[in-house]
Amino acid sequence: MWAETIRASGKRFSDRPALVAEESWSVSFAQFDRLTDEVAVGLTRRGIAHGQVVALLVPSSVDYIVLYGALAKLGAITAGVSSRLPAPERAVLVNEVAQADRAVATAAMADGMSLGIDVIEVALADGPRSVCADLRVRDEAPPLLPPDGDRPVAVVFTSGTTGVPKGATFTDRILADIAIVDTGNGWGEGGPITSNTQMAHIGVMGKIPAQFAVGTTLHVIDKWSATAVLDAVSRYRMPAVGGVAPQIALMLRHPDFDQYDFSSVKLVVTGGAPSPPNVIEEARQRFEADWTQRYACTEVGGIGTFTWIDAPMEEMLYTVGRPRPGIKVEVRDPDSDQAVPAGTVGEVCFQSRTVMAGYWRNPEATAEALRGGWLYTGDQGWTDDTGCLRLVGRRGEGFHRGGYVVFPVDAEKVLAWHPKVAGVCVVPRPDEVMGAVGVAVVIPTDPNDPPTLEELRAFGKEHIADYKLPEHLRLTNAFPLTPMSKVDRKTLELSEVEEAGQP
């Protein structure tokens, strides 16, 4: 599907920019089709063949997308690795998770890695003529592949928040189904957007075929920054601003935010973890745009639930909405594999044609995640009486305080409204009496006037039970983030274990 879409979009959108580099040079759809042909031939001559797993160790760039397209035209399987990961973690993904046959890498990303496989080195381009220049065989193209919906195209690594990442496998048919659900599988007028995640993320690996089909111009950003996104949105008159909640918050805190022209922006779109209600409110007001929250995971192809732009405020602020068309969602008891009643916390499960084929070369993990036709996500949540999904965190994030199970998100949603709080994350700290107690890790609105624990607890008691409120406070200027730009709760929790003097 990806290979066929490249060829079709090259004809339909010919001279329109498909990719725009950070340095402002671009590659048109027709150029992209030709580049991927020429690179595919070059890769073949270097020994890459149909069915091989190729680790793509290239920063987020025009080159990355070209290589992904070229490998698809050969029938090779792309396993993209984030440049944000340190060398030892990259090596684990390539050697142990993907068990790659070959690698294509820049010198910087290959440095410090012991791969034990053949590495084809590539240099990043500084213009359209130098894209994968050493790999291209000019004016040649690979033979067309026969149709095969079961052909694996991509291995997309999970975020690894609960252990070593796994490789979610997506076939040609699943990528086609993602396009159908995401865009209606239509050909149309896609607008300009920015890449807000690493190219190895499902948001690119799974959705780039659909974006090409509608003629989207993707403005490529390697190392995400609020400045880079705000500049692009304002300069290129983008109709939407996207990102995960921490990215939106960083944009809103940008010192020059009010100097930009955002009159083109009609919609703010967030994905990943639920967005704090105060961030939603502020973003709607300051961008003067509608808002939609989307929730999904890598294994479901990045497509799950969403909130309508005209949803009631309760739904918009405190839920992740309803299933998108073509998606079924149930909250189930992971022990009995039965659906639980509305209002009961259980594991969020998806049923959809966009769900991964399985974890690459990991049948045990696949059997655990895919049961009875449902994908078990590891996320905990419940459905309210309107049918909306409300998340409470990952499996294991709830902690036992005395006789109660406390879910950090309950306190976070309330404390985020405090005027002195710019960001808050609640994590457990071991306690000899209670078992565990909550710690509010807070980014203050004004570092010179931070909130006190007493102020936060007094504010919170007006909205939720006091046992759900934190009993310690730690101030910070930023949260640690995972390579997927989610708050790294594991790092915060480990620091609290150390603070409590636990082994």
C-alpha positions in Angstrom: 0.0 0.0 0.0 2.8 2.4 0.9 4.8 1.7 -2.2 1.7 2.0 -4.4 0.7 5.3 -2.7 4.1 6.8 -3.4 3.7 6.1 -7.1 0.1 7.4 -7.3 0.7 10.5 -5.3 3.7 11.3 -7.5 1.4 11.5 -10.5 -1.6 13.2 -8.7 0.3 15.9 -6.8 3.5 16.0 -9.0 5.1 19.4 -8.2 3.5 19.9 -4.7 6.0 19.7 -1.9 5.7 16.4 -0.1 8.4 17.0 2.5 10.0 20.3 3.7 13.3 20.1 5.5 14.0 22.3 8.6 16.4 24.3 6.3 13.3 25.1 4.1 14.3 23.1 1.0 11.7 20.6 -0.2 11.1 17.5 -2.2 8.0 17.3 -4.4 5.7 14.2 -4.6 7.1 13.4 -8.1 10.7 13.8 -6.9 9.9 11.6 -3.9 8.7 8.8 -6.2 11.8 9.0 -8.3 14.1 9.2 -5.3 12.6 6.1 -3.7 13.0 4.2 -6.9 16.6 5.2 -7.3 17.4 4.4 -3.7 15.6 1.1 -3.8 17.8 0.0 -6.7 20.9 1.1 -4.8 19.9 -0.8 -1.7 19.3 -3.9 -3.8 22.8 -3.7 -5.2 24.1 -3.5 -1.6 22.4 -6.8 -0.8 19.1 -5.7 0.7 16.3 -8.1 -0.4 12.6 -8.8 -0.1 11.6 -9.9 3.4 14.8 -8.7 5.2 14.4 -6.6 8.3 16.4 -3.4 8.0 17.1 -1.3 11.0 16.8 2.4 10.0 19.2 4.3 12.2 18.7 7.8 10.7 17.5 10.9 12.5 14.1 12.3 11.6 14.7 13.8 8.2 13.8 13.8 4.6 16.3 11.0 4.2 14.5 8.8 6.7 11.2 9.0 4.8 12.9 8.4 1.5 14.6 5.3 2.9 11.3 4.0 4.4 9.6 4.4 1.0 12.5 2.7 -0.9 12.5 -0.3 1.5 8.8 -0.7 1.0 9.3 -0.8 -2.8 11.7 -3.7 -2.2 9.4 -5.6 0.1 11.9 -5.2 2.9 10.7 -4.5 6.5 11.7 -1.2 8.1 12.5 -1.1 11.8 13.0 2.6 12.6 15.0 3.5 15.7 14.6 6.8 17.4 17.7 9.1 17.5 16.7 10.1 21.0 17.7 6.8 22.4 21.3 6.2 23.7 23.5 3.8 21.8 23.0 0.8 24.2 19.2 1.1 24.0 19.4 1.4 20.2 21.5 -1.8 20.1 18.9 -3.7 22.1 16.2 -2.8 19.6 18.2 -3.7 16.6 19.8 -6.9 17.9 17.3 -8.4 20.3 13.9 -7.0 19.5 13.9 -6.6 15.7 16.7 -9.1 15.1 17.6 -7.1 12.1 19.3 -8.6 9.0 20.9 -5.3 7.9 21.1 -1.6 9.0 21.1 1.7 7.2 22.7 4.3 9.5 24.3 7.7 9.8 27.8 7.6 11.2 26.6 9.4 14.4 23.8 6.9 15.1 26.0 3.9 14.4 28.7 5.2 16.7 29.0 3.2 19.9 26.8 0.4 18.7 27.9 -3.2 18.5 25.5 -4.5 15.9 27.1 -7.6 14.4 25.3 -7.0 11.1 26.3 -5.2 7.9 25.7 -1.5 8.1 25.2 0.7 5.0 26.2 4.2 5.9 24.3 7.2 4.7 24.9 11.0 5.1 22.1 13.4 5.7 21.1 15.7 2.8 21.5 19.4 2.7 19.3 19.8 -0.3 17.1 17.7 -2.7 20.1 16.7 -4.9 22.0 15.2 -2.0 19.2 13.0 -0.5 20.7 9.5 -0.1 23.2 10.6 -2.8 25.6 7.7 -2.4 22.8 5.1 -2.6 20.9 6.3 -5.6 21.2 4.7 -9.0 20.0 7.4 -11.3 17.0 6.9 -13.6 16.4 3.3 -12.5 13.5 1.7 -10.7 12.9 -1.7 -9.0 10.4 -4.2 -10.4 6.9 -3.8 -9.1 6.0 -6.1 -6.2 3.0 -8.4 -6.6 0.0 -7.5 -4.3 0.3 -9.2 -0.9 -1.7 -7.8 2.0 0.1 -10.0 4.5 3.5 -8.6 3.6 5.2 -7.0 6.7 6.1 -3.4 6.0 7.1 -1.9 9.3 8.1 -2.9 12.8 7.3 0.0 15.1 8.8 -0.1 18.6 6.6 0.6 21.6 7.6 3.2 24.2 8.8 0.6 26.6 7.3 2.3 29.7 6.7 -1.1 31.3 10.0 -2.8 30.3 12.0 -3.5 27.1 10.1 -2.1 24.1 8.4 -4.6 21.7 8.1 -4.4 18.0 4.6 -4.0 16.7 4.3 -5.4 13.2 2.2 -3.7 10.5 1.5 -5.4 7.1 0.5 -3.8 3.8 -3.2 -4.6 4.5 -3.1 -3.0 8.0 -1.5 0.2 6.6 -4.3 0.3 4.1 -6.9 -0.1 6.8 -5.2 2.7 8.9 -5.6 5.0 5.8 -9.3 4.0 5.4 -10.1 4.7 9.1 -7.9 7.8 9.3 -8.8 9.6 6.1 -11.6 7.6 4.5 -9.0 6.3 2.0 -9.7 9.3 -0.2 -7.5 11.3 -2.4 -7.8 15.0 -1.6 -6.3 18.3 -0.6 -4.2 17.7 2.5 -2.8 20.8 4.2 0.6 21.5 5.6 1.5 19.8 9.0 4.6 19.5 11.2 6.1 16.2 12.3 5.7 16.3 16.1 7.2 12.9 16.9 10.3 11.0 15.8 9.9 9.4 12.4 10.2 6.0 14.1 6.9 6.7 15.9 3.6 5.1 14.8 2.4 8.6 14.0 4.7 8.6 11.0 5.4 5.0 10.2 1.7 4.1 10.3 0.2 7.2 8.9 2.5 8.6 6.3 0.8 6.5 3.5 -2.5 8.1 4.3 -0.9 11.6 4.5 0.6 11.0 1.0 -2.7 9.9 -0.3 -4.4 13.2 0.6 -1.4 15.3 -0.6 -0.2 16.5 2.8 2.9 18.5 3.0 5.0 17.3 5.9 7.4 19.8 7.5 10.1 17.7 9.0 11.4 18.5 12.5 14.2 16.3 14.0 14.6 17.7 17.5 11.2 19.0 18.5 11.1 22.5 20.0 8.2 24.8 20.6 10.0 27.5 18.6 10.4 25.3 15.5 6.7 24.3 15.5 5.3 27.8 16.3 7.5 29.3 13.5 6.3 26.7 11.0 2.6 27.0 12.0 2.8 30.8 11.7 5.0 31.0 8.5 3.2 28.3 6.5 -0.3 29.3 7.7 -1.1 25.8 9.0 -4.7 25.0 9.9 -3.9 22.8 12.8 -1.5 22.5 15.7 -0.7 19.0 17.0 1.3 17.3 19.6 1.2 15.5 22.9 0.0 17.4 26.0 3.6 18.4 27.2 4.4 19.8 23.8 1.2 21.9 23.7 2.1 23.1 27.3 5.6 24.1 26.2 4.1 26.0 23.2 1.8 28.0 25.5 4.7 28.8 27.8 6.9 30.1 24.9 7.9 33.7 25.8 7.1 34.9 22.3 3.8 33.1 21.9 1.7 36.2 21.6 4.0 37.6 18.9 3.0 34.9 16.4 0.1 35.0 13.9 -2.1 32.0 14.5 -5.1 33.3 12.6 -4.9 30.3 10.3 -5.2 27.8 13.1 -8.7 26.2 13.4 -7.9 23.2 15.5 -5.6 22.0 18.2 -5.1 18.2 18.2 -3.4 16.2 21.0 -2.7 12.5 21.2 -1.0 10.1 23.6 -1.9 10.6 27.3 -4.9 12.6 28.4 -4.3 16.4 28.4 -4.7 18.3 31.7 -7.9 20.3 31.7 -6.1 23.6 32.2 -4.0 23.1 29.2 -7.1 22.4 27.1 -8.8 25.6 28.3 -5.7 27.7 27.7 -5.0 26.3 24.3 -8.5 26.9 23.1 -8.4 30.5 24.3 -4.9 31.5 23.1 -5.0 29.8 19.8 -8.6 30.8 19.4 -9.3 27.4 17.9 -11.3 24.2 18.5 -9.8 21.3 20.4 -9.8 17.5 20.0 -8.2 14.9 22.2 -7.2 11.7 20.6 -6.2 8.5 22.4 -4.5 5.5 21.0 -1.4 3.4 21.2 1.2 2.0 18.9 -0.4 -1.4 18.7 -3.7 -0.1 17.4 -2.0 1.8 14.6 -2.3 5.2 16.4 -6.1 5.3 15.9 -8.5 4.9 18.9 -10.9 7.4 20.5 -11.5 11.1 20.0 -13.5 14.0 21.4 -15.8 16.0 19.2 -14.9 19.6 18.8 -18.3 20.6 20.0 -18.5 18.1 22.9 -19.8 19.2 26.3 -17.1 20.7 28.5 -17.2 17.8 30.9 -16.5 15.4 28.0 -13.8 17.6 26.5 -11.9 18.2 29.7 -12.1 14.9 31.5 -12.4 12.1 28.9 -10.7 10.9 25.8 -14.0 10.7 24.0 -15.6 7.9 22.0 -14.3 5.3 19.5 -13.6 6.6 16.1 -15.6 5.0 13.3 -14.4 1.5 12.6 -13.0 1.1 16.1 -14.5 -0.9 19.0 -13.5 -0.2 22.6 -14.3 -2.2 25.7 -13.1 -2.0 29.3 -12.4 -5.6 30.4 -11.2 -7.5 33.4 -7.8 -8.8 32.3 -8.2 -11.9 34.6 -11.5 -13.1 33.3 -11.4 -11.4 29.9 -14.9 -10.2 30.4 -16.2 -6.7 29.9 -16.8 -4.8 33.1 -19.9 -2.5 33.8 -19.8 1.2 33.1 -18.1 3.0 36.0 -15.8 0.1 36.8 -12.1 0.4 36.3 -10.5 -2.2 34.0 -8.1 -2.6 31.1 -8.8 -0.7 27.9 -9.1 -3.0 24.9 -9.5 -2.3 21.2 -10.9 -4.3 18.3 -10.1 -2.9 14.9 -8.6 -3.7 11.5 -5.9 -1.2 12.3 -4.5 -3.4 15.2 -1.0 -4.7 14.7 -0.4 -8.2 13.3 1.5 -9.1 16.5 4.8 -8.4 18.1 7.7 -9.2 15.8 9.2 -12.5 16.7 7.7 -12.5 20.1 4.8 -15.0 20.2 4.5 -15.0 24.0 4.0 -11.2 24.2 1.6 -11.4 21.2 -0.5 -14.0 22.9 -0.7 -11.9 26.0 -1.7 -8.7 24.2 -4.1 -10.2 21.5 -6.7 -12.4 23.2 -10.1 -13.3 21.9 -10.0 -10.9 19.1 -9.1 -7.9 21.4 -6.0 -5.9 21.9 -5.2 -5.5 25.6 -3.4 -2.1 25.9 -2.2 -2.1 29.5 -4.0 1.2 30.0 -6.5 1.4 32.8 -9.8 3.2 32.5 -13.6 3.2 32.7 -16.6 4.3 30.7 -19.0 6.8 32.1 -22.8 6.8 31.6 -22.5 8.8 28.4 -20.2 6.2 26.8 -17.0 8.2 27.0 -13.7 6.6 28.0 -11.9 8.0 31.0 -8.3 6.9 31.6 -6.7 6.4 35.1 -3.2 5.4 34.0 -1.1 2.4 33.0 -1.5 -1.0 34.6 0.4 -0.8 37.9 0.3 3.0 38.2 -2.4 2.9 40.8 -0.8 2.6 44.3 -2.2 1.3 47.6 -2.5 3.9 50.3 -3.8 2.2 53.4 -7.0 0.4 52.3 -7.5 2.5 49.1 -6.2 2.2 45.6 -5.2 5.7 44.4 -4.9 6.6 40.8 -2.6 9.6 40.3 -4.6 11.0 37.4 -7.5 11.8 39.8 -5.4 14.3 41.7 -3.5 15.6 38.7 -6.7 16.6 36.9 -7.7 18.7 39.9 -4.4 20.2 40.9 -3.7 21.2 37.3 -6.4 23.9 37.8 -4.5 25.6 40.7 -3.3 29.0 39.4 0.2 28.4 40.7 0.6 25.1 38.9 1.8 25.0 35.3 2.3 21.2 35.3 1.8 18.4 37.8 2.6 14.7 38.0 1.7 12.6 41.0 3.8 9.6 41.8 4.0 7.2 44.8 6.6 7.2 47.5 7.0 4.1 49.8 5.7 4.7 53.3 6.2 2.3 56.3 2.7 3.0 57.7 0.5 3.5 54.6 2.3 1.4 52.1 2.7 4.3 49.7 1.7 8.0 49.7 1.5 10.5 46.8 4.1 13.1 45.9 3.1 16.0 43.7 5.9 16.9 41.4 5.0 20.4 40.3 6.2 22.9 37.7 5.2 26.2 39.2 3.6 28.9 37.1 6.0 31.4 38.8 9.2 29.9 40.1 9.5 32.8 42.5 6.0 32.1 44.0 5.5 28.3 44.0 2.5 26.6 45.6 2.8 25.1 49.0 1.6 21.6 49.9 -1.0 23.1 52.2 -2.3 25.3 49.4 -2.6 22.3 47.0 -4.3 20.1 49.5 -6.8 22.8 50.5 -7.6 23.4 46.9 -7.9 19.7 46.1 -10.2 18.9 49.0 -12.9 20.9 47.4 -13.1 18.4 44.5 -11.9 15.0 45.5 -11.5 12.8 48.6 -8.4 13.8 50.8 -6.9 10.3 50.6 -6.4 10.8 46.9 -4.3 14.0 47.5 -0.5 14.1 47.7 1.2 14.2 51.0 4.5 15.5 49.7 5.5 18.2 47.3 8.6 18.4 45.0 9.2 21.4 42.7 10.8 21.1 39.3 11.3 23.2 36.1 10.6 20.3 33.7 9.4 16.7 33.7 11.7 14.0 32.3 10.2 12.7 29.0 10.4 9.3 27.3 11.5 9.2 23.6 7.8 9.3 22.8 7.5 12.7 24.6 5.4 11.2 27.4 6.1 12.1 31.0 8.6 9.5 32.3 6.8 8.4 35.4 9.3 5.6 36.0 12.2 8.0 36.5 10.1 10.2 38.8 9.0 7.1 40.9 12.6 5.9 41.2 13.6 9.2 42.6 10.9 9.0 45.2 12.0 5.4 46.2 15.5 6.8 46.7 14.1 9.7 48.7 12.3 7.3 51.0 15.5 5.3 51.6 14.2 2.2 50.0 16.4 -0.3 48.2 
